[in-house]
Amino acid sequence: MCYKGNYDTLITLLNYERVCLKKVIADELSEVKKRFNFKNLDIKQGHLVSTVYHDVSTVRRHSDFNMRANALFERYANCIIERYRQILLKQDVNGRGPLHYAAMSKYTNCYRCVIALIDMDIS
């Protein structure tokens, strides 16, 4: 894909990989939220909603939930980095990888393919 400059195909495959990882993390996050007995109305942008009085145990459960959620997101980032490592370090029988083929190609979209591979979605 990098040698021929198949940018659209590369973007589609990378987005598919990210969506699959995000789906797994979202399912696990929903399970953690159920385990800690929180609803969507209880938490807004990572903080407890202040319209309801929260006792000490709820605040403690929320801090434990935040630590667990941060661990899930950290695992998501590590999975993306590992997947990109597998993609970028894969070599053929000549010892060449995707970036090497993109650098020696004559097609115009190869630069965009390299930028797409280097730009990771960890925000």
N, CA, C and O atoms as a MOPAC input file, in Angstrom:
PM7 MOZYME 1SCF
protein

 N      0.81400 1    -1.19000 1     0.00000 1
 C      0.00000 1     0.00000 1     0.00000 1
 C      0.86100 1     1.25800 1     0.00000 1
 O      0.54300 1     2.23100 1    -0.68400 1
 N      1.93700 1     1.24100 1     0.75700 1
 C      2.80600 1     2.42100 1     0.79300 1
 C      3.54700 1     2.60000 1    -0.53000 1
 O      3.76300 1     3.72900 1    -0.97000 1
 N      3.93100 1     1.51200 1    -1.15500 1
 C      4.69000 1     1.60800 1    -2.40800 1
 C      3.82000 1     2.14000 1    -3.53600 1
 O      4.28600 1     2.93000 1    -4.35600 1
 N      2.58000 1     1.72200 1    -3.58700 1
 C      1.67100 1     2.16600 1    -4.64500 1
 C      0.92000 1     3.44600 1    -4.27000 1
 O      0.25300 1     4.03500 1    -5.12000 1
 N      1.01600 1     3.87200 1    -3.04300 1
 C      0.32200 1     5.09200 1    -2.62500 1
 C     -1.17100 1     4.90000 1    -2.48100 1
 O     -1.93700 1     5.80800 1    -2.80200 1
 N     -1.60800 1     3.74200 1    -2.00800 1
 C     -3.03700 1     3.46700 1    -1.80700 1
 C     -3.48600 1     4.10000 1    -0.49800 1
 O     -3.73600 1     3.40900 1     0.49000 1
 N     -3.58400 1     5.40500 1    -0.50700 1
 C     -3.87200 1     6.17500 1     0.70300 1
 C     -5.24400 1     5.83800 1     1.28100 1
 O     -5.37300 1     5.59500 1     2.48000 1
 N     -6.26900 1     5.82400 1     0.42600 1
 C     -7.63100 1     5.58500 1     0.92000 1
 C     -7.77000 1     4.20200 1     1.54600 1
 O     -8.44000 1     4.04700 1     2.56700 1
 N     -7.14500 1     3.20500 1     0.94500 1
 C     -7.19400 1     1.85600 1     1.50200 1
 C     -6.46700 1     1.79800 1     2.83500 1
 O     -6.94600 1     1.17000 1     3.78000 1
 N     -5.31700 1     2.44900 1     2.91500 1
 C     -4.55300 1     2.46500 1     4.15700 1
 C     -5.34300 1     3.13700 1     5.27500 1
 O     -5.39500 1     2.62700 1     6.39500 1
 N     -5.95200 1     4.26800 1     4.97900 1
 C     -6.73900 1     4.98700 1     5.99000 1
 C     -7.92100 1     4.12700 1     6.44200 1
 O     -8.23500 1     4.08100 1     7.63200 1
 N     -8.57000 1     3.45100 1     5.50600 1
 C     -9.69900 1     2.59100 1     5.86000 1
 C     -9.26100 1     1.47000 1     6.79400 1
 O     -9.93600 1     1.19200 1     7.78600 1
 N     -8.14500 1     0.82900 1     6.49000 1
 C     -7.65700 1    -0.25900 1     7.34400 1
 C     -7.23400 1     0.23900 1     8.72000 1
 O     -7.54600 1    -0.39400 1     9.72900 1
 N     -6.52700 1     1.36700 1     8.77200 1
 C     -6.10000 1     1.89400 1    10.07500 1
 C     -7.29500 1     2.32400 1    10.91300 1
 O     -7.31700 1     2.09600 1    12.12300 1
 N     -8.29000 1     2.94500 1    10.28200 1
 C     -9.49000 1     3.33500 1    11.02000 1
 C    -10.25100 1     2.11600 1    11.52100 1
 O    -10.79100 1     2.13600 1    12.62700 1
 N    -10.30000 1     1.06400 1    10.72800 1
 C    -10.95700 1    -0.16600 1    11.15500 1
 C    -10.25700 1    -0.74100 1    12.39200 1
 O    -10.91300 1    -1.16300 1    13.34400 1
 N     -8.92800 1    -0.75200 1    12.36800 1
 C     -8.16700 1    -1.24600 1    13.53300 1
 C     -8.49900 1    -0.42200 1    14.77200 1
 O     -8.72900 1    -0.97900 1    15.84500 1
 N     -8.52500 1     0.90100 1    14.63000 1
 C     -8.80300 1     1.76900 1    15.77700 1
 C    -10.22200 1     1.60400 1    16.28700 1
 O    -10.45000 1     1.60900 1    17.49700 1
 N    -11.18900 1     1.45600 1    15.36900 1
 C    -12.58500 1     1.29400 1    15.78300 1
 C    -12.75900 1    -0.01900 1    16.54300 1
 O    -13.48000 1    -0.07300 1    17.53900 1
 N    -12.09600 1    -1.07800 1    16.07400 1
 C    -12.17500 1    -2.36400 1    16.79000 1
 C    -11.61300 1    -2.23800 1    18.20300 1
 O    -12.20700 1    -2.74300 1    19.15500 1
 N    -10.47000 1    -1.56600 1    18.34000 1
 C     -9.89000 1    -1.36400 1    19.67000 1
 C    -10.78800 1    -0.49400 1    20.53900 1
 O    -10.97300 1    -0.77900 1    21.72200 1
 N    -11.34900 1     0.56900 1    19.95600 1
 C    -12.22100 1     1.45000 1    20.72500 1
 C    -13.47700 1     0.72500 1    21.18300 1
 O    -13.97200 1     0.97700 1    22.28100 1
 N    -13.99700 1    -0.17300 1    20.35200 1
 C    -15.18700 1    -0.94300 1    20.72600 1
 C    -14.90300 1    -1.83500 1    21.92500 1
 O    -15.71300 1    -1.92200 1    22.84800 1
 N    -13.76300 1    -2.49100 1    21.91000 1
 C    -13.38800 1    -3.36400 1    23.03300 1
 C    -13.24800 1    -2.54000 1    24.31200 1
 O    -13.75000 1    -2.93200 1    25.36600 1
 N    -12.56800 1    -1.40300 1    24.21600 1
 C    -12.37300 1    -0.54700 1    25.39600 1
 C    -13.70700 1     0.02500 1    25.87600 1
 O    -13.93600 1     0.10700 1    27.08300 1
 N    -14.58800 1     0.41900 1    24.96200 1
 C    -15.89500 1     0.96000 1    25.36100 1
 C    -16.73400 1    -0.09300 1    26.06600 1
 O    -17.41900 1     0.21200 1    27.04300 1
 N    -16.68900 1    -1.32500 1    25.58500 1
 C    -17.42700 1    -2.40400 1    26.26300 1
 C    -16.87900 1    -2.64900 1    27.66100 1
 O    -17.64400 1    -2.81700 1    28.61100 1
 N    -15.56700 1    -2.66800 1    27.78600 1
 C    -14.96100 1    -2.87300 1    29.10400 1
 C    -15.26000 1    -1.70800 1    30.03900 1
 O    -15.46800 1    -1.90800 1    31.23600 1
 N    -15.28200 1    -0.49400 1    29.49700 1
 C    -15.59600 1     0.67700 1    30.32100 1
 C    -17.04200 1     0.60800 1    30.81500 1
 O    -17.31500 1     0.97600 1    31.95800 1
 N    -17.96300 1     0.14700 1    29.98400 1
 C    -19.35500 1    -0.01300 1    30.41500 1
 C    -19.47000 1    -1.05000 1    31.53000 1
 O    -20.23600 1    -0.87100 1    32.47700 1
 N    -18.70900 1    -2.12900 1    31.41300 1
 C    -18.71300 1    -3.14200 1    32.47000 1
 C    -18.15400 1    -2.58700 1    33.77800 1
 O    -18.68100 1    -2.86600 1    34.85500 1
 N    -17.09800 1    -1.81000 1    33.67800 1
 C    -16.51600 1    -1.20900 1    34.88800 1
 C    -17.50200 1    -0.23700 1    35.51100 1
 O    -17.63700 1    -0.18000 1    36.73300 1
 N    -18.19400 1     0.53000 1    34.67200 1
 C    -19.18000 1     1.48500 1    35.18800 1
 C    -20.30500 1     0.75200 1    35.91000 1
 O    -20.77900 1     1.21400 1    36.94900 1
 N    -20.73300 1    -0.37800 1    35.37300 1
 C    -21.76400 1    -1.17400 1    36.04500 1
 C    -21.24300 1    -1.74800 1    37.36100 1
 O    -21.95000 1    -1.76300 1    38.36800 1
 N    -20.00100 1    -2.21800 1    37.33800 1
 C    -19.42600 1    -2.81700 1    38.54000 1
 C    -19.31100 1    -1.79600 1    39.66300 1
 O    -19.51600 1    -2.13100 1    40.83000 1
 N    -18.98600 1    -0.55400 1    39.32000 1
 C    -18.87000 1     0.48500 1    40.33600 1
 C    -20.20300 1     1.17500 1    40.60600 1
 O    -20.27100 1     2.11600 1    41.39600 1
 N    -21.26800 1     0.70200 1    39.94500 1
 C    -22.62700 1     1.17500 1    40.17700 1
 C    -22.79400 1     2.66200 1    39.85400 1
 O    -23.37200 1     3.41300 1    40.63800 1
 N    -22.28500 1     3.07500 1    38.69600 1
 C    -22.47300 1     4.43700 1    38.21400 1
 C    -23.35300 1     4.42600 1    36.97900 1
 O    -23.36200 1     3.46800 1    36.20700 1
 N    -24.09800 1     5.51900 1    36.80900 1
 C    -24.92800 1     5.69700 1    35.61400 1
 C    -24.33800 1     6.85500 1    34.80800 1
 O    -23.46900 1     7.58500 1    35.28400 1
 N    -24.82900 1     7.00500 1    33.58300 1
 C    -24.34600 1     8.10400 1    32.74400 1
 C    -24.68100 1     9.46400 1    33.34500 1
 O    -23.96700 1    10.43700 1    33.10500 1
 N    -25.74600 1     9.54100 1    34.11300 1
 C    -26.13700 1    10.81000 1    34.71600 1
 C    -25.26600 1    11.18400 1    35.91200 1
 O    -25.21300 1    12.35500 1    36.28900 1
 N    -24.59100 1    10.22000 1    36.51000 1
 C    -23.76800 1    10.47200 1    37.68700 1
 C    -22.44000 1    11.14000 1    37.33900 1
 O    -21.90100 1    11.90600 1    38.13700 1
 N    -21.91600 1    10.85300 1    36.15900 1
 C    -20.58400 1    11.33300 1    35.77300 1
 C    -20.70400 1    12.16100 1    34.50800 1
 O    -21.32000 1    11.74000 1    33.52900 1
 N    -20.10700 1    13.34400 1    34.54100 1
 C    -20.08100 1    14.20100 1    33.35300 1
 C    -18.65400 1    14.68900 1    33.15300 1
 O    -18.09700 1    15.36600 1    34.01700 1
 N    -18.07000 1    14.34900 1    32.02400 1
 C    -16.70100 1    14.71100 1    31.66300 1
 C    -15.70000 1    14.28800 1    32.73600 1
 O    -14.76500 1    15.02300 1    33.05500 1
 N    -15.90800 1    13.11500 1    33.27800 1
 C    -14.96900 1    12.54000 1    34.23600 1
 C    -15.15500 1    12.97600 1    35.67100 1
 O    -14.40900 1    12.53500 1    36.54600 1
 N    -16.12100 1    13.82200 1    35.93700 1
 C    -16.34900 1    14.31600 1    37.30200 1
 C    -17.75700 1    13.94400 1    37.75200 1
 O    -18.66700 1    13.79200 1    36.93700 1
 N    -17.91700 1    13.80100 1    39.05800 1
 C    -19.24300 1    13.55400 1    39.60700 1
 C    -20.10200 1    14.79300 1    39.41800 1
 O    -19.63100 1    15.91700 1    39.58700 1
 N    -21.35100 1    14.58600 1    39.06900 1
 C    -22.27500 1    15.69700 1    38.87600 1
 C    -22.55600 1    16.31900 1    40.23900 1
 O    -22.87400 1    15.61600 1    41.19900 1
 N    -22.43900 1    17.61900 1    40.31300 1
 C    -22.54500 1    18.29700 1    41.61500 1
 C    -23.98100 1    18.62300 1    42.00200 1
 O    -24.20300 1    19.20900 1    43.06200 1
 N    -24.96700 1    18.26300 1    41.17700 1
 C    -26.34900 1    18.56800 1    41.54400 1
 C    -26.87200 1    17.65100 1    42.63700 1
 O    -27.90000 1    17.93400 1    43.25300 1
 N    -26.17300 1    16.56300 1    42.87600 1
 C    -26.58600 1    15.59700 1    43.90000 1
 C    -25.49300 1    15.54400 1    44.96600 1
 O    -24.30500 1    15.60200 1    44.64800 1
 N    -25.89600 1    15.43600 1    46.22500 1
 C    -24.91900 1    15.29900 1    47.29900 1
 C    -24.33600 1    13.89200 1    47.24700 1
 O    -25.07200 1    12.90900 1    47.16700 1
 N    -23.00600 1    13.80300 1    47.29200 1
 C    -22.32800 1    12.51200 1    47.23100 1
 C    -21.62600 1    12.25300 1    48.55900 1
 O    -20.87400 1    13.09300 1    49.05300 1
 N    -21.88200 1    11.08900 1    49.12200 1
 C    -21.23100 1    10.73500 1    50.37000 1
 C    -19.79100 1    10.28500 1    50.10400 1
 O    -19.34900 1    10.22200 1    48.95600 1
 N    -19.07800 1     9.97700 1    51.17400 1
 C    -17.65800 1     9.63900 1    51.09000 1
 C    -17.44100 1     8.35300 1    50.29300 1
 O    -16.48100 1     8.25100 1    49.52900 1
 N    -18.31600 1     7.38600 1    50.46400 1
 C    -18.13600 1     6.12000 1    49.74300 1
 C    -18.31600 1     6.30900 1    48.23500 1
 O    -17.63000 1     5.66100 1    47.44500 1
 N    -19.23600 1     7.19500 1    47.83100 1
 C    -19.43000 1     7.46900 1    46.40100 1
 C    -18.21200 1     8.16500 1    45.82400 1
 O    -17.79000 1     7.84400 1    44.71400 1
 N    -17.65200 1     9.09000 1    46.53800 1
 C    -16.45000 1     9.77900 1    46.07500 1
 C    -15.29400 1     8.79400 1    45.96500 1
 O    -14.51500 1     8.86100 1    45.01400 1
 N    -15.17400 1     7.88700 1    46.91900 1
 C    -14.12300 1     6.87400 1    46.87500 1
 C    -14.33500 1     5.92300 1    45.69800 1
 O    -13.38300 1     5.57100 1    45.00200 1
 N    -15.59000 1     5.50500 1    45.47600 1
 C    -15.89100 1     4.64400 1    44.32900 1
 C    -15.56400 1     5.35800 1    43.01700 1
 O    -15.06900 1     4.74500 1    42.07100 1
 N    -15.84500 1     6.64500 1    42.97200 1
 C    -15.54700 1     7.41300 1    41.75400 1
 C    -14.05000 1     7.51100 1    41.51500 1
 O    -13.60400 1     7.40500 1    40.37300 1
 N    -13.27200 1     7.70900 1    42.55500 1
 C    -11.81200 1     7.77200 1    42.36200 1
 C    -11.26500 1     6.40900 1    41.92600 1
 O    -10.35700 1     6.34300 1    41.09700 1
 N    -11.81100 1     5.32900 1    42.47800 1
 C    -11.41200 1     3.98700 1    42.03200 1
 C    -11.82000 1     3.74700 1    40.57800 1
 O    -11.07000 1     3.15700 1    39.79900 1
 N    -13.00900 1     4.20900 1    40.23000 1
 C    -13.47400 1     4.08800 1    38.84800 1
 C    -12.56800 1     4.86900 1    37.90300 1
 O    -12.23600 1     4.38600 1    36.82100 1
 N    -12.16700 1     6.07500 1    38.30700 1
 C    -11.27300 1     6.87900 1    37.46600 1
 C     -9.92800 1     6.18000 1    37.25800 1
 O     -9.38100 1     6.20500 1    36.15500 1
 N     -9.40000 1     5.56300 1    38.30200 1
 C     -8.13000 1     4.84800 1    38.15100 1
 C     -8.29300 1     3.68200 1    37.17800 1
 O     -7.41900 1     3.44400 1    36.34500 1
 N     -9.39800 1     2.96200 1    37.27900 1
 C     -9.65400 1     1.83600 1    36.37600 1
 C     -9.85300 1     2.31800 1    34.93000 1
 O     -9.35900 1     1.69500 1    33.99000 1
 N    -10.58200 1     3.43600 1    34.76200 1
 C    -10.79800 1     3.98600 1    33.41500 1
 C     -9.48400 1     4.46800 1    32.81000 1
 O     -9.23900 1     4.26500 1    31.62100 1
 N     -8.63600 1     5.10300 1    33.61700 1
 C     -7.33000 1     5.53400 1    33.11400 1
 C     -6.47900 1     4.34100 1    32.68900 1
 O     -5.74800 1     4.41400 1    31.70100 1
 N     -6.57800 1     3.23900 1    33.43900 1
 C     -5.83900 1     2.03500 1    33.05800 1
 C     -6.34800 1     1.47700 1    31.72800 1
 O     -5.56000 1     0.98700 1    30.92000 1
 N     -7.66200 1     1.55100 1    31.50100 1
 C     -8.21600 1     1.08800 1    30.22500 1
 C     -7.72400 1     1.94000 1    29.06400 1
 O     -7.35500 1     1.41400 1    28.01400 1
 N     -7.72000 1     3.24900 1    29.25100 1
 C     -7.26900 1     4.13500 1    28.17500 1
 C     -5.77400 1     3.99100 1    27.92500 1
 O     -5.31100 1     4.10300 1    26.79000 1
 N     -5.03200 1     3.74600 1    28.98400 1
 C     -3.59800 1     3.49800 1    28.82200 1
 C     -3.36800 1     2.20400 1    28.04400 1
 O     -2.47400 1     2.12600 1    27.20100 1
 N     -4.17900 1     1.19900 1    28.33500 1
 C     -4.06800 1    -0.05600 1    27.58200 1
 C     -4.43800 1     0.14600 1    26.11200 1
 O     -3.82600 1    -0.45100 1    25.22600 1
 N     -5.44300 1     0.99000 1    25.85700 1
 C     -5.82600 1     1.31700 1    24.48000 1
 C     -4.66000 1     1.95900 1    23.73700 1
 O     -4.35300 1     1.58100 1    22.60600 1
 N     -4.01200 1     2.92900 1    24.37500 1
 C     -2.86900 1     3.59600 1    23.74800 1
 C     -1.73000 1     2.61300 1    23.50700 1
 O     -1.09400 1     2.64800 1    22.45400 1
 N     -1.47000 1     1.74700 1    24.46300 1
 C     -0.40500 1     0.74900 1    24.29200 1
 C     -0.72900 1    -0.23100 1    23.16100 1
 O      0.16600 1    -0.65000 1    22.42700 1
 N     -2.00800 1    -0.59700 1    23.02100 1
 C     -2.39800 1    -1.50200 1    21.92600 1
 C     -2.19000 1    -0.84000 1    20.57000 1
 O     -1.72500 1    -1.47800 1    19.62600 1
 N     -2.53500 1     0.43700 1    20.47700 1
 C     -2.32200 1     1.15800 1    19.20500 1
 C     -0.84000 1     1.24300 1    18.89300 1
 O     -0.42700 1     1.00600 1    17.75800 1
 N     -0.04700 1     1.57800 1    19.88500 1
 C      1.40200 1     1.68900 1    19.66400 1
 C      1.97800 1     0.34100 1    19.26100 1
 O      2.81500 1     0.27300 1    18.36100 1
 N      1.54800 1    -0.72500 1    19.90700 1
 C      2.04000 1    -2.05800 1    19.55200 1
 C      1.61800 1    -2.45700 1    18.14300 1
 O      2.40100 1    -3.05800 1    17.40700 1
 N      0.39100 1    -2.12900 1    17.76500 1
 C     -0.08000 1    -2.44700 1    16.41300 1
 C      0.71700 1    -1.67500 1    15.36500 1
 O      1.10000 1    -2.23600 1    14.33900 1
 N      0.96500 1    -0.40700 1    15.61700 1
 C      1.78000 1     0.37400 1    14.68900 1
 C      3.21200 1    -0.15300 1    14.64300 1
 O      3.84300 1    -0.15500 1    13.58600 1
 N      3.71300 1    -0.59100 1    15.77000 1
 C      5.05200 1    -1.18000 1    15.79700 1
 C      5.09400 1    -2.43000 1    14.91700 1
 O      6.05200 1    -2.63900 1    14.17300 1
 N      4.05800 1    -3.25400 1    15.00700 1
 C      3.98800 1    -4.44100 1    14.15200 1
 C      3.92700 1    -4.05800 1    12.67800 1
 O      4.57100 1    -4.69200 1    11.84200 1
 N      3.16200 1    -3.03000 1    12.36200 1
 C      3.01500 1    -2.60800 1    10.96800 1
 C      4.31100 1    -2.02400 1    10.44100 1
 O      4.76700 1    -2.39200 1     9.35900 1
 N      4.90800 1    -1.11500 1    11.20100 1
 C      6.06800 1    -0.38000 1    10.69300 1
 C      7.36100 1    -1.19100 1    10.71300 1
 O      8.26000 1    -0.92200 1     9.91600 1
 N      7.47700 1    -2.16500 1    11.59100 1
 C      8.71800 1    -2.93700 1    11.68300 1
 C      8.67600 1    -4.23700 1    10.89100 1
 O      9.65800 1    -4.97900 1    10.85500 1
 N      7.54400 1    -4.51100 1    10.26000 1
 C      7.44600 1    -5.72100 1     9.42900 1
 C      8.33700 1    -5.55400 1     8.20800 1
 O      8.28400 1    -4.53400 1     7.52200 1
 N      9.15800 1    -6.56600 1     7.94400 1
 C     10.08800 1    -6.48700 1     6.82200 1
 C      9.87700 1    -7.67100 1     5.88800 1
 O      9.45200 1    -8.74700 1     6.30800 1
 N     10.18600 1    -7.44700 1     4.60900 1
 C     10.09400 1    -8.53300 1     3.64200 1
 C     11.43700 1    -9.25400 1     3.54600 1
 O     12.31900 1    -9.03200 1     4.37600 1
 N     11.59900 1   -10.10600 1     2.55000 1
 C     12.82600 1   -10.89400 1     2.42500 1
 C     14.03700 1   -10.02000 1     2.12100 1
 O     15.17000 1   -10.44100 1     2.35100 1
 N     13.81900 1    -8.81100 1     1.60700 1
 C     14.91800 1    -7.89200 1     1.31200 1
 C     15.26500 1    -6.98700 1     2.48700 1
 O     16.17500 1    -6.16500 1     2.38900 1
 N     14.54700 1    -7.13300 1     3.59400 1
 C     14.80700 1    -6.31200 1     4.76800 1
 C     14.20500 1    -4.92000 1     4.67300 1
 O     14.64400 1    -4.00500 1     5.37000 1
 N     13.20600 1    -4.75100 1     3.82100 1
 C     12.57500 1    -3.44500 1     3.63500 1
 C     11.20100 1    -3.42700 1     4.28800 1
 O     10.45900 1    -4.40900 1     4.25900 1
 N     10.89000 1    -2.28700 1     4.87300 1
 C      9.59800 1    -2.10500 1     5.51800 1
 C      8.73000 1    -1.12500 1     4.75700 1
 O      9.13300 1    -0.63000 1     3.70500 1
 N      7.53500 1    -0.83500 1     5.27400 1
 C      6.60100 1     0.05300 1     4.58100 1
 C      7.15900 1     1.45300 1     4.34200 1
 O      6.95300 1     2.02800 1     3.27400 1
 N      7.86100 1     2.00300 1     5.32500 1
 C      8.39900 1     3.35400 1     5.14900 1
 C      9.47900 1     3.38300 1     4.06500 1
 O      9.59900 1     4.35900 1     3.32400 1
 N     10.24900 1     2.32000 1     3.98000 1
 C     11.27900 1     2.23800 1     2.94300 1
 C     10.63700 1     2.21600 1     1.55000 1
 O     11.07900 1     2.92600 1     0.64600 1
 N      9.61000 1     1.40800 1     1.38700 1
 C      8.93000 1     1.33900 1     0.10100 1
 C      8.25000 1     2.66000 1    -0.25600 1
 O      8.24100 1     3.06100 1    -1.41900 1
 N      7.69300 1     3.32100 1     0.72600 1
 C      7.05700 1     4.61300 1     0.45200 1
 C      8.09800 1     5.65100 1     0.05700 1
 O      7.82900 1     6.50900 1    -0.78400 1
 N      9.28500 1     5.58200 1     0.65700 1
 C     10.33200 1     6.56000 1     0.33600 1
 C     10.89200 1     6.35100 1    -1.06600 1
 O     11.31400 1     7.31700 1    -1.70000 1
 N     10.90800 1     5.11800 1    -1.56800 1
 C     11.49000 1     4.87700 1    -2.87500 1
 C     10.44800 1     4.82300 1    -3.98300 1
 O     10.78100 1     4.50600 1    -5.12600 1
 N      9.20300 1     5.12300 1    -3.66800 1
 C      8.14000 1     5.03200 1    -4.65900 1
 C      8.01200 1     6.31300 1    -5.46200 1
 O      8.42400 1     7.38500 1    -5.01800 1
 N      7.44100 1     6.18900 1    -6.64000 1
 C      7.25200 1     7.33700 1    -7.52400 1
 C      5.83300 1     7.88100 1    -7.48600 1
 O      5.55300 1     8.90200 1    -8.11400 1
 N      4.93000 1     7.22500 1    -6.76500 1
 C      3.54000 1     7.65000 1    -6.73400 1
 C      3.36000 1     8.82700 1    -5.78200 1
 O      4.09200 1     8.96800 1    -4.80200 1
 N      2.38400 1     9.66000 1    -6.08400 1
 C      2.25800 1    10.91800 1    -5.34200 1
 C      1.62700 1    10.75900 1    -3.96000 1
 O      1.90100 1    11.56900 1    -3.07400 1
 N      0.80400 1     9.75800 1    -3.75300 1
 C      0.13900 1     9.60300 1    -2.45500 1
 C      0.99600 1     8.89400 1    -1.42300 1
 O      0.54100 1     8.69400 1    -0.29700 1
 N      2.20100 1     8.51200 1    -1.75800 1
 C      3.05800 1     7.79400 1    -0.80300 1
 C      3.39800 1     8.65700 1     0.40700 1
 O      3.47100 1     8.15900 1     1.53000 1
 N      3.60400 1     9.94700 1     0.17500 1
 C      3.87800 1    10.86100 1     1.28200 1
 C      2.70200 1    10.88500 1     2.24700 1
 O      2.89400 1    10.86400 1     3.46200 1
 N      1.49000 1    10.93000 1     1.71400 1
 C      0.29700 1    10.92700 1     2.56100 1
 C      0.17900 1     9.62000 1     3.32400 1
 O     -0.27600 1     9.61700 1     4.46800 1
 N      0.58200 1     8.50100 1     2.71100 1
 C      0.54600 1     7.20400 1     3.39900 1
 C      1.51000 1     7.19600 1     4.58100 1
 O      1.18300 1     6.69400 1     5.65600 1
 N      2.69100 1     7.75300 1     4.37500 1
 C      3.67300 1     7.80300 1     5.46500 1
 C      3.15300 1     8.67700 1     6.59300 1
 O      3.27000 1     8.30800 1     7.76200 1
 N      2.58900 1     9.81500 1     6.27000 1
 C      2.02900 1    10.69400 1     7.30400 1
 C      0.89900 1     9.98900 1     8.05400 1
 O      0.77700 1    10.13300 1     9.27000 1
 N      0.07400 1     9.23000 1     7.33300 1
 C     -1.02200 1     8.49600 1     7.98700 1
 C     -0.49600 1     7.42800 1     8.92500 1
 O     -1.08400 1     7.18500 1     9.97800 1
 N      0.61000 1     6.78300 1     8.55600 1
 C      1.18300 1     5.76500 1     9.43200 1
 C      1.84500 1     6.37900 1    10.66100 1
 O      1.79400 1     5.81300 1    11.75300 1
 N      2.45600 1     7.51800 1    10.47500 1
 C      3.18600 1     8.14000 1    11.59000 1
 C      2.23100 1     8.83400 1    12.54500 1
 O      2.49300 1     8.88000 1    13.74700 1
 N      1.12200 1     9.38000 1    12.03400 1
 C      0.15200 1    10.08700 1    12.86800 1
 C     -0.72000 1     9.07000 1    13.59500 1
 O     -1.54900 1     8.40500 1    12.97500 1
 N     -0.53300 1     8.94600 1    14.93100 1
 C     -1.28100 1     7.97100 1    15.71800 1
 C     -2.45300 1     8.65400 1    16.40400 1
 O     -2.40200 1     9.84000 1    16.72800 1
 N     -3.51200 1     7.87800 1    16.61900 1
 C     -4.72500 1     8.38200 1    17.23700 1
 C     -4.73000 1     8.04700 1    18.72900 1
 O     -5.40600 1     7.11700 1    19.16800 1
 N     -3.96200 1     8.82200 1    19.50000 1
 C     -3.88300 1     8.54500 1    20.93400 1
 C     -4.42200 1     9.74000 1    21.72900 1
 O     -4.23700 1     9.79500 1    22.94500 1
 N     -5.05600 1    10.65200 1    21.09800 1
 C     -5.55500 1    11.82400 1    21.81000 1
 C     -6.75500 1    11.49000 1    22.66400 1
 O     -7.30100 1    12.36800 1    23.33200 1

